[in-house]
Amino acid sequence: MAKKNTQDAVDKLAAIAHEGRLKLMRRLIKAGDAGMAAGDLARFAGVSATTASAQLQVLGNADLVSVRRSGRMMIYAANYQSMRGLLRFLMEDCCADRPEICGPLKESVAG
């Protein structure tokens, strides 16, 4: 099970290890559960709709974003549950479980 969790973390981190995808991810986090239309995300990032779509697909394949159709628009939203899982994995053995170092951060991602 630990190997699966490690590979999942590697996949998620690889997906956001790109300036454009990180920019889109941060914007979607700020957008909240309502998410944002693909076209609005492309304009925000200053890229073509095709480029934004490709970047969002990478984030989606890593389970960091979800997508839903609303009429003719594709609405993307951050997958907070998946992000919390990644943060929990990263914090699992934080600082040898010394609460004075990682306690507050660990508590904030526990939800």
C-alpha positions as CSV (number, residue, x, y, z in Angstrom):
1,M,0.0,0.0,0.0
2,A,2.9,2.4,0.8
3,K,4.3,2.0,-2.8
4,K,0.9,3.0,-4.2
5,N,0.7,6.0,-2.0
6,T,4.2,7.0,-3.0
7,Q,3.5,6.6,-6.7
8,D,0.3,8.6,-6.3
9,A,2.2,11.4,-4.6
10,V,4.9,11.4,-7.3
11,D,2.2,11.6,-10.0
12,K,0.5,14.6,-8.3
13,L,3.7,16.4,-7.7
14,A,4.8,15.8,-11.2
15,A,1.5,17.3,-12.5
16,I,2.0,20.5,-10.6
17,A,5.8,20.7,-11.3
18,H,5.2,23.0,-14.2
19,E,4.8,26.8,-14.1
20,G,1.6,26.9,-16.1
21,R,-0.1,24.1,-14.4
22,L,0.9,25.4,-11.0
23,K,-0.6,28.8,-11.9
24,L,-3.9,27.2,-13.0
25,M,-4.0,25.0,-9.9
26,R,-3.5,28.0,-7.6
27,R,-6.2,29.9,-9.4
28,L,-8.6,26.9,-9.1
29,I,-7.9,26.7,-5.4
30,K,-8.9,30.3,-5.0
31,A,-12.0,29.8,-7.1
32,G,-13.5,27.4,-4.6
33,D,-16.0,24.7,-5.2
34,A,-17.7,26.7,-8.0
35,G,-14.6,26.3,-10.1
36,M,-14.0,28.2,-13.3
37,A,-14.7,27.8,-17.0
38,A,-11.9,26.6,-19.2
39,G,-12.0,29.8,-21.3
40,D,-11.7,32.0,-18.2
41,L,-8.7,29.9,-17.0
42,A,-7.0,30.2,-20.4
43,R,-7.4,34.0,-20.3
44,F,-6.2,34.2,-16.7
45,A,-3.1,32.1,-17.6
46,G,-2.5,34.1,-20.9
47,V,-2.5,30.9,-23.0
48,S,-4.6,29.5,-25.8
49,A,-7.7,27.4,-25.0
50,T,-5.9,24.4,-26.4
51,T,-2.9,24.9,-24.1
52,A,-5.1,25.4,-21.1
53,S,-7.1,22.3,-21.9
54,A,-4.0,20.2,-22.2
55,Q,-2.6,21.5,-18.9
56,L,-5.9,21.0,-17.1
57,Q,-6.1,17.4,-18.5
58,V,-2.7,16.7,-16.9
59,L,-4.0,18.0,-13.6
60,G,-7.2,16.0,-14.0
61,N,-5.3,12.8,-14.8
62,A,-3.4,13.3,-11.5
63,D,-6.8,13.7,-9.7
64,L,-6.0,17.3,-8.7
65,V,-8.9,18.8,-10.6
66,S,-12.4,17.7,-11.6
67,V,-14.3,18.8,-14.6
68,R,-18.1,19.1,-15.3
69,R,-20.1,20.3,-18.2
70,S,-22.4,23.3,-17.9
71,G,-24.1,23.9,-21.2
72,R,-21.3,24.3,-23.7
73,M,-18.7,25.2,-21.0
74,M,-16.3,22.9,-19.2
75,I,-16.0,23.9,-15.6
76,Y,-12.9,22.9,-13.7
77,A,-12.5,22.8,-9.9
78,A,-9.8,21.9,-7.5
79,N,-10.1,18.5,-5.9
80,Y,-9.6,19.4,-2.3
81,Q,-9.9,15.9,-1.0
82,S,-7.1,14.7,-3.3
83,M,-4.9,17.6,-2.3
84,R,-5.5,16.9,1.4
85,G,-4.5,13.3,0.8
86,L,-1.3,14.5,-0.8
87,L,-0.5,16.8,2.0
88,R,-1.3,14.1,4.6
89,F,1.1,11.8,2.8
90,L,3.8,14.4,2.8
91,M,3.2,15.2,6.5
92,E,2.9,11.6,7.6
93,D,6.3,11.4,9.3
94,C,6.8,15.2,9.6
95,C,9.8,16.0,11.7
96,A,9.7,12.7,13.5
97,D,6.2,13.6,14.6
98,R,7.4,16.5,16.7
99,P,4.2,18.5,17.3
100,E,6.1,21.7,18.1
101,I,7.4,21.8,14.6
102,C,4.6,20.4,12.5
103,G,1.5,20.2,14.8
104,P,-0.4,23.3,13.5
105,L,0.3,22.4,9.8
106,K,-0.7,18.8,10.3
107,E,-3.9,19.8,12.0
108,S,-4.8,22.2,9.2
109,V,-4.6,19.4,6.6
110,A,-6.3,16.8,8.7
111,G,-9.8,17.9,7.6
